[in-house]
Each structure stands twice: as C-alpha cells, then as structure tokens.
Amino acid sequence: MPSTSSSSSSDSDRERLERLRRLAWWLDSRWRIPGIPIPIGLDGIASIVPVVGDTATAIVSAYIVREAMRFGLPRSLVIRMMANVGIDWAVGSIPVLGTLFDVAFKANRRNVDLLHRHLEERMARAAASPADRRMG
C-alpha cells in the first residue's frame, strides 16, 4: 500500500498535469471555426496583434514549461520545449503569416504532449525496474 505522502504527491502531480493540459487547450485549441478544420485558441487570437500578443502568450507558454520542469525533466527536453515557445513567438510575431502559423503550430499542446510522453516513459521504466532487479 502506497504511503500517504506518495499518494498525495502523485495526486498533486496529476492535478498539475491536468492544469497544464487545460491551459494548453485554452491557448491552442479552445474554439472551432465553422469551415476551418484546425481549432484556434487564445494564442492564435492574440497573434492578431503582432509582437505584443505573441509576447503575452509566450509568457504563459513559459509558465507551462516552468511548471513542467517541476516534474524533473531532463535538460534536453526543457530545451526542446523552450525552443517550441521561441519558434512560436518569433514566427508568430510576423504579421498575418504569424497568425496562421500560431493557429497551426500549437506549441503549448506540443509541450504538454512531450511532458506526458516523458512521464509515461518514466513510469514504464520505474515499473520495469523491480522486475529487472529480481532477474539480475
């Protein structure tokens, strides 16, 4: 039976991951425009105001990365996530083209997906480790 602190830590991690997923959804995919197959979020809408809108959403995107770092991600993954934010900001700041890019690129969803995959792989390795030790 898991200890209470481990269980509460696990619950806290799940809640944090869910908050990050929701925030990424708001930024990248909240609304569907009829006739357009790609959902749009606050990031795409804010991008209508070049540089200022993209900077505002990049700050929120950086918050997502900072929160993801609390899961103990490897440096290479954090760098990849920050690169997604940087690309989203730089290209998104270009008038018109940047707005289209923001709607399609979805940096926040990419970053939360990277975090989720990393955590799943970490759990799989942790689950396999006791069996590996018994066999060795």
N, C-alpha and C positions, 0 to 999 in steps of 0.2 A: 504494500500500500504506500503511495507516494506521501511524502511529508507535506504538511500544510503549507510551509513556505515554498516548496517546489510547486505545489499545485497553484497557489496564489500567484507565483511568478509566471507560471505557464498561462494562467487566465489573463494576467496583465499583458503578456506578450501577444496573446490572441486579440485582446481588445485594441492594443496599439496597432497591430497589423490591420485590423478591420477599419480603424480610423484612417489609416493611410490609404487603404483601398477606396474608402468613401471620398476622401479628399481628392485623390487622383481621378475618380469618376466625375466629380464636380468640375474639375479643371479640364478634363479631356473629352468626356462623353455624355454629359448630362442631358442634352436635348437632341432630338432628331428633327431635321427639317424635311418636310414632305418633298419627295422627288430627289433627295440627296441621300445616297446610301451610307455616308460617313457621319456618325454623330459628332456634335460640337459641344464644347464645354466653355467654361469661363476663360480659359487660355486663348482659345480662338476668337472669342468676342473681344477680350482686352487687346488682342493684337491689332484690332482696327485702329488703335491709337499707337502708331509705331514708337518704339523705344520705351515710352512711359508705360504702356500697357504690358509690354513684354517684360520690362524690368519688375513690375509689380508681381506678375505671375511667377517670374524666375525666383523671387524671394520666397514665395510659397513653395515652389519646387525645391529650393534649397532646404527648406524646413523638412520636407518629406525625406530628403537624403540624410539630413542630420538625425532625424528620428530613426531612420533605417540603420544608421551607424550604431545605435544603441543595442542592436542585435549582435554586435561584434563581427561585422562583415570584414572580409579581407580587404586590404588596401586597394587591390586591383579592381575589385567590384565597386568600391566607393568612387574610384577614379572614373570608371565607366559610367556610373550614374551621374557624376558631376559633368562629364562630357555630354551626356544626353541633355542636361539642363543648359549647358553652354551653347550647344548647337541650336537648341530650341530658341534660346534668347537671341543669338546672333542672326540666324536666318529669319526668325520670326520678326525681327525689328525692321526688315526690309518692307517698305510699303507695298501693299496688295499681295505680292508674291509671298511675303512672310505670313500673312494671314492664312493663305491657302496651305502653306507649309505647316503652320501651327495646327490647323484642323486635321491634317493627315498624319503628322509625326507622332503625336501623343507621348511626349517624353515622360510624363508622370505615370502613365499606365505601364510604359516600358520599365520604368524603375521599380514600380511595385511588383511587376511580374518577375524582374530579376531577383528582388528580395525574396519573394515567395519561393522561387525555384531553389535559391540558395538554402533557405530554411528547410525545404523538403529534402534536399540532398544531405544536409547536416543531420536531419532526423534519421534518414536511411542509414547513414554511416554509424550513427550512435546505436541504432537498433542492431546493426550487424556486428558491432564491436564485441559485445559479450559472447556471441557465438564463436567469433574468431578466436577469442582468448581461450575458450573451453577447448577448441580443437587444437590449439597450439601448444 
